[in-house]
């Protein structure tokens, strides 16, 4: 199914996105390929295959604590950066409102 550039413009407007003309064409192509793939998946006959099997319930152990605990200092001992038992990681959220 082909997505028209006008469709992408409308979606971008609703999502408050600013897309360049080149990017509009690129996104339209990507969305068209996604919808084509979904259409292909819809044609698959899935009822003919039995459901996947999982491990039998008796093979699973009960989730019971065993009393052993791993302390924070040991857990973070090999971390690239840690302080007082906590991992130190770089921030991953950018300030979008300068």
N, CA and C atoms as a LAMMPS dump frame, in Angstrom:
ITEM: TIMESTEP
0
ITEM: NUMBER OF ATOMS
294
ITEM: BOX BOUNDS ff ff ff
-5.0000000000000000e+02 5.0000000000000000e+02
-5.0000000000000000e+02 5.0000000000000000e+02
-5.0000000000000000e+02 5.0000000000000000e+02
ITEM: ATOMS id mol type element x y z
1 1 1 N 0.853 -1.179 0
2 1 2 C 0 0 0
3 1 3 C 0.891 1.231 0
4 2 1 N 0.656 2.092 -0.91
5 2 2 C 1.483 3.288 -1.039
6 2 3 C 0.936 4.402 -0.145
7 3 1 N 1.833 4.995 0.605
8 3 2 C 1.493 6.149 1.429
9 3 3 C 1.881 7.389 0.636
10 4 1 N 0.952 8.275 0.507
11 4 2 C 1.224 9.494 -0.252
12 4 3 C 1.942 10.524 0.623
13 5 1 N 2.649 11.387 -0.011
14 5 2 C 3.352 12.459 0.684
15 5 3 C 2.366 13.303 1.492
16 6 1 N 1.163 13.525 0.951
17 6 2 C 0.154 14.323 1.658
18 6 3 C -0.253 13.65 2.965
19 7 1 N -0.296 12.315 2.956
20 7 2 C -0.62 11.578 4.18
21 7 3 C 0.449 11.813 5.239
22 8 1 N 1.701 11.744 4.822
23 8 2 C 2.8 11.966 5.759
24 8 3 C 2.778 13.402 6.274
25 9 1 N 2.488 14.356 5.406
26 9 2 C 2.402 15.755 5.839
27 9 3 C 1.329 15.916 6.914
28 10 1 N 0.189 15.259 6.718
29 10 2 C -0.909 15.355 7.686
30 10 3 C -0.533 14.697 9.013
31 11 1 N 0.09 13.537 8.937
32 11 2 C 0.523 12.85 10.156
33 11 3 C 1.563 13.686 10.89
34 12 1 N 2.504 14.257 10.144
35 12 2 C 3.533 15.098 10.755
36 12 3 C 2.895 16.314 11.41
37 13 1 N 1.9 16.89 10.771
38 13 2 C 1.209 18.046 11.339
39 13 3 C 0.512 17.66 12.643
40 14 1 N -0.17 16.528 12.646
41 14 2 C -0.864 16.078 13.855
42 14 3 C 0.117 15.764 14.99
43 15 1 N 1.288 15.258 14.633
44 15 2 C 2.303 14.917 15.627
45 15 3 C 3.202 16.095 15.962
46 16 1 N 2.933 17.238 15.342
47 16 2 C 3.727 18.456 15.556
48 16 3 C 5.193 18.231 15.201
49 17 1 N 5.402 17.554 14.069
50 17 2 C 6.75 17.303 13.571
51 17 3 C 7.034 18.193 12.378
52 18 1 N 8.232 18.694 12.306
53 18 2 C 8.657 19.468 11.151
54 18 3 C 9.58 18.597 10.32
55 19 1 N 9.13 18.228 9.13
56 19 2 C 9.921 17.379 8.253
57 19 3 C 10.245 18.134 6.976
58 20 1 N 11.474 18.005 6.543
59 20 2 C 11.882 18.631 5.28
60 20 3 C 11.208 17.896 4.133
61 21 1 N 11.144 18.527 2.958
62 21 2 C 10.534 17.85 1.802
63 21 3 C 11.185 16.501 1.484
64 22 1 N 12.516 16.445 1.581
65 22 2 C 13.207 15.181 1.324
66 22 3 C 12.831 14.133 2.363
67 23 1 N 12.731 14.573 3.599
68 23 2 C 12.386 13.649 4.687
69 23 3 C 10.942 13.155 4.542
70 24 1 N 10.031 13.995 4.054
71 24 2 C 8.65 13.58 3.832
72 24 3 C 8.596 12.422 2.838
73 25 1 N 9.359 12.538 1.748
74 25 2 C 9.394 11.473 0.747
75 25 3 C 10.01 10.203 1.321
76 26 1 N 11.052 10.369 2.123
77 26 2 C 11.722 9.22 2.726
78 26 3 C 10.775 8.491 3.682
79 27 1 N 10.075 9.233 4.534
80 27 2 C 9.146 8.632 5.495
81 27 3 C 7.983 7.966 4.768
82 28 1 N 7.496 8.586 3.715
83 28 2 C 6.407 7.987 2.931
84 28 3 C 6.838 6.626 2.386
85 29 1 N 8.048 6.541 1.873
86 29 2 C 8.566 5.271 1.367
87 29 3 C 8.706 4.228 2.465
88 30 1 N 9.216 4.651 3.632
89 30 2 C 9.383 3.723 4.747
90 30 3 C 8.028 3.204 5.236
91 31 1 N 7.069 4.096 5.383
92 31 2 C 5.742 3.68 5.837
93 31 3 C 5.078 2.76 4.821
94 32 1 N 5.269 3.017 3.553
95 32 2 C 4.715 2.144 2.518
96 32 3 C 5.299 0.737 2.632
97 33 1 N 6.612 0.65 2.856
98 33 2 C 7.242 -0.666 3.003
99 33 3 C 6.729 -1.386 4.246
100 34 1 N 6.524 -0.66 5.338
101 34 2 C 5.991 -1.273 6.561
102 34 3 C 4.593 -1.823 6.3
103 35 1 N 3.747 -1.039 5.664
104 35 2 C 2.386 -1.497 5.391
105 35 3 C 2.367 -2.67 4.41
106 36 1 N 3.281 -2.677 3.444
107 36 2 C 3.384 -3.816 2.534
108 36 3 C 3.768 -5.081 3.295
109 37 1 N 4.673 -4.931 4.247
110 37 2 C 5.095 -6.085 5.048
111 37 3 C 3.929 -6.587 5.906
112 38 1 N 3.171 -5.678 6.515
113 38 2 C 2.011 -6.072 7.318
114 38 3 C 0.985 -6.795 6.443
115 39 1 N 0.768 -6.295 5.236
116 39 2 C -0.167 -6.948 4.317
117 39 3 C 0.311 -8.358 3.987
118 40 1 N 1.615 -8.538 3.836
119 40 2 C 2.158 -9.86 3.564
120 40 3 C 1.918 -10.781 4.766
121 41 1 N 2.106 -10.262 5.981
122 41 2 C 1.878 -11.063 7.181
123 41 3 C 0.417 -11.467 7.317
124 42 1 N -0.485 -10.578 6.904
125 42 2 C -1.908 -10.882 7.002
126 42 3 C -2.295 -12.055 6.097
127 43 1 N -1.537 -12.323 5.049
128 43 2 C -1.839 -13.411 4.122
129 43 3 C -1.386 -14.772 4.654
130 44 1 N -0.564 -14.785 5.691
131 44 2 C -0.062 -16.047 6.215
132 44 3 C -1.175 -16.839 6.879
133 45 1 N -1.18 -18.148 6.652
134 45 2 C -2.146 -19.034 7.288
135 45 3 C -1.512 -19.547 8.577
136 46 1 N -1.933 -19.02 9.693
137 46 2 C -1.325 -19.372 10.969
138 46 3 C -2.115 -20.429 11.729
139 47 1 N -3.339 -20.677 11.347
140 47 2 C -4.155 -21.638 12.072
141 47 3 C -3.718 -23.074 11.816
142 48 1 N -2.983 -23.32 10.773
143 48 2 C -2.559 -24.678 10.441
144 48 3 C -1.436 -25.162 11.35
145 49 1 N -0.678 -24.259 11.938
146 49 2 C 0.441 -24.637 12.794
147 49 3 C -0.011 -24.728 14.245
148 50 1 N 0.444 -25.762 14.955
149 50 2 C 0.1 -25.842 16.375
150 50 3 C 0.834 -24.752 17.162
151 51 1 N 0.29 -24.354 18.283
152 51 2 C 0.975 -23.334 19.078
153 51 3 C 2.324 -23.838 19.583
154 52 1 N 3.225 -22.927 19.805
155 52 2 C 4.542 -23.289 20.312
156 52 3 C 4.4 -23.866 21.715
157 53 1 N 5.224 -24.858 21.998
158 53 2 C 5.164 -25.475 23.318
159 53 3 C 6.131 -24.78 24.248
160 54 1 N 5.755 -24.766 25.515
161 54 2 C 6.624 -24.215 26.549
162 54 3 C 7.012 -25.341 27.49
163 55 1 N 7.874 -25.051 28.393
164 55 2 C 8.283 -26.06 29.364
165 55 3 C 7.085 -26.46 30.216
166 56 1 N 6.963 -27.746 30.531
167 56 2 C 5.851 -28.162 31.384
168 56 3 C 5.961 -27.514 32.762
169 57 1 N 4.827 -27.251 33.358
170 57 2 C 4.8 -26.539 34.637
171 57 3 C 5.622 -27.251 35.701
172 58 1 N 5.657 -28.58 35.678
173 58 2 C 6.408 -29.312 36.712
174 58 3 C 7.916 -29.148 36.541
175 59 1 N 8.367 -28.685 35.376
176 59 2 C 9.795 -28.474 35.155
177 59 3 C 10.27 -27.144 35.725
178 60 1 N 9.349 -26.264 36.05
179 60 2 C 9.711 -24.954 36.574
180 60 3 C 9.839 -25.019 38.084
181 61 1 N 10.837 -24.39 38.628
182 61 2 C 11.009 -24.375 40.079
183 61 3 C 10.242 -23.208 40.674
184 62 1 N 9.938 -23.325 41.927
185 62 2 C 9.301 -22.224 42.632
186 62 3 C 10.304 -21.097 42.809
187 63 1 N 9.826 -19.885 42.725
188 63 2 C 10.682 -18.717 42.905
189 63 3 C 10.695 -18.372 44.396
190 64 1 N 11.619 -18.994 45.095
191 64 2 C 11.697 -18.832 46.543
192 64 3 C 13.064 -18.246 46.883
193 65 1 N 13.1 -17.18 47.672
194 65 2 C 14.4 -16.628 48.056
195 65 3 C 15.183 -17.651 48.871
196 66 1 N 16.494 -17.703 48.68
197 66 2 C 17.316 -18.687 49.376
198 66 3 C 18.119 -18.072 50.512
199 67 1 N 17.891 -16.802 50.794
200 67 2 C 18.576 -16.167 51.91
201 67 3 C 19.898 -15.527 51.539
202 68 1 N 20.452 -15.874 50.374
203 68 2 C 21.714 -15.257 49.963
204 68 3 C 21.419 -13.92 49.309
205 69 1 N 22.227 -12.936 49.644
206 69 2 C 22.059 -11.614 49.056
207 69 3 C 23.398 -11.132 48.528
208 70 1 N 23.318 -10.418 47.446
209 70 2 C 24.504 -9.83 46.85
210 70 3 C 24.505 -8.366 47.278
211 71 1 N 25.473 -7.96 48.02
212 71 2 C 25.528 -6.589 48.494
213 71 3 C 25.782 -5.598 47.364
214 72 1 N 25.385 -4.359 47.595
215 72 2 C 25.526 -3.323 46.572
216 72 3 C 26.987 -3.095 46.206
217 73 1 N 27.864 -3.144 47.185
218 73 2 C 29.287 -2.904 46.891
219 73 3 C 29.856 -4.017 46.009
220 74 1 N 29.44 -5.256 46.244
221 74 2 C 29.909 -6.362 45.411
222 74 3 C 29.299 -6.267 44.014
223 75 1 N 28.006 -5.918 43.95
224 75 2 C 27.313 -5.835 42.66
225 75 3 C 27.923 -4.767 41.764
226 76 1 N 28.425 -3.702 42.343
227 76 2 C 28.971 -2.6 41.547
228 76 3 C 30.496 -2.608 41.485
229 77 1 N 31.12 -3.636 42.038
230 77 2 C 32.581 -3.671 42.126
231 77 3 C 33.261 -3.596 40.76
232 78 1 N 32.685 -4.197 39.731
233 78 2 C 33.325 -4.209 38.421
234 78 3 C 32.703 -3.216 37.45
235 79 1 N 31.844 -2.36 37.948
236 79 2 C 31.219 -1.357 37.085
237 79 3 C 32.262 -0.327 36.656
238 80 1 N 32.135 0.221 35.452
239 80 2 C 33.083 1.257 35.024
240 80 3 C 33.108 2.439 35.982
241 81 1 N 31.917 2.82 36.481
242 81 2 C 31.844 3.891 37.467
243 81 3 C 30.77 3.55 38.481
244 82 1 N 31.118 3.667 39.755
245 82 2 C 30.162 3.409 40.829
246 82 3 C 30.572 4.233 42.039
247 83 1 N 29.583 4.547 42.854
248 83 2 C 29.849 5.317 44.064
249 83 3 C 28.806 4.952 45.114
250 84 1 N 29.273 4.583 46.296
251 84 2 C 28.397 4.237 47.418
252 84 3 C 27.394 3.141 47.051
253 85 1 N 27.819 2.17 46.253
254 85 2 C 26.95 1.064 45.895
255 85 3 C 25.967 1.352 44.777
256 86 1 N 26.106 2.487 44.103
257 86 2 C 25.216 2.838 42.995
258 86 3 C 26.028 2.932 41.707
259 87 1 N 25.404 2.528 40.592
260 87 2 C 26.032 2.687 39.292
261 87 3 C 25.965 4.155 38.893
262 88 1 N 27.022 4.661 38.302
263 88 2 C 27.031 6.018 37.77
264 88 3 C 26.966 5.888 36.251
265 89 1 N 25.934 6.469 35.654
266 89 2 C 25.735 6.391 34.21
267 89 3 C 25.574 7.79 33.655
268 90 1 N 25.918 7.989 32.381
269 90 2 C 25.735 9.311 31.791
270 90 3 C 24.247 9.602 31.613
271 91 1 N 23.877 10.867 31.659
272 91 2 C 22.466 11.2 31.43
273 91 3 C 22.072 10.837 30.002
274 92 1 N 20.834 10.399 29.838
275 92 2 C 20.376 9.998 28.508
276 92 3 C 19.214 10.845 28.016
277 93 1 N 18.721 11.744 28.839
278 93 2 C 17.613 12.603 28.451
279 93 3 C 18.184 13.982 28.156
280 94 1 N 17.883 14.459 26.963
281 94 2 C 18.359 15.773 26.584
282 94 3 C 17.295 16.804 26.923
283 95 1 N 17.739 17.983 27.264
284 95 2 C 16.803 19.065 27.512
285 95 3 C 16.301 19.577 26.159
286 96 1 N 15.022 19.369 25.908
287 96 2 C 14.458 19.764 24.619
288 96 3 C 13.961 21.209 24.612
289 97 1 N 13.894 21.807 25.785
290 97 2 C 13.447 23.196 25.897
291 97 3 C 14.588 24.036 26.447
292 98 1 N 15.419 24.571 25.564
293 98 2 C 16.589 25.333 26.033
294 98 3 C 16.199 26.614 26.756
